[in-house]
């Protein structure tokens, strides 16, 4: 007679229910990955992020500490809340660490030009090789279609686009993108996850740029054209859009916040995809990028920053006009 061990029936034993979210994985933990990790951990979930080296993992925690301290300085967080958030975040270089995650989100930030499609596909392969069959695999990319990434998976139906907007701290939406292969179960799981971390779901059918990226790059491009023509200063362009239309940030401030290198990459990818002039980067943003002005991240973009605050404009005189290119 076989007797099962009594420990199996212990009251303290936790049985994981299918479809229940307990742990979230992230591949890549740059600025966006850190914001996602913070958001998820602040809502009580454990986070495991994978990055390229142990040195980079250590740097991520230093950067997270600084970001959380900045929030504390603005009375947006307490020290005990900070400790609780950090206690739920674990970093590693070993993909096996994400094996028990219920959802894994690719958030890599490649500096090389182009879509990084091959890199992202390889990331998807690595994720699938270590996670459970029911784990949802998502990508935060906005200019690639999820079906193209999912094509390398053995179970492509579990792949979903999950696009967090750059201003996560002040935003409240996530674009949830269904691909050609995506099944309803994966979509429902991701939508539940989004609502659980306090975000509103914007359901989309896949298209390069989704809604947010396609619209914001056109607005930024037109603001660049207006500045380049000498119609108004950067400050007055942004003030017009903020006070006149209720935007939280003006288009040029937003470009600096996102990072001019990232904005140009989005524009180039969408221009390559659609071939439409409205997506082609303005000469003025390309010039700033070539000068090494990436925006708020390194202290200068359309504006000059000190301690993360605007202290001046890079292009101070509307009469200094950069000629348009055909």
Buried (B, 14 or more C-beta within 10 A) or exposed (E): EEEEEEEEEEEEEEEEEEEEBEBBBBBBBBBBBBBBBBBBBBBEBBBBBBBEEEEBBEBBBEBBEEBBEEBBEEEEBEEEBBEEBBEBBBBBEEBEBBBBBBBBBBBBBEEEEEBBEEBBBEBBEBBBEBBEEEBBBBBBBBBBBBBBBBBBBEBBBBBBBBBBBBBBEEBEBBBBBBBBBBBEEBBEBBBEBBEEBEBEBBEBEBEBBBBBBBEBBBBBBBBBBBBBEBEBBBBBBBBBBBEEEEBEBBBBBBBBBBBBBBBBBBBBBBBBBBEEEEBBBBBBBBBBBEEEBBBBBEBBBBBBBEEEEBEEBBBEEBEEBBEEEE
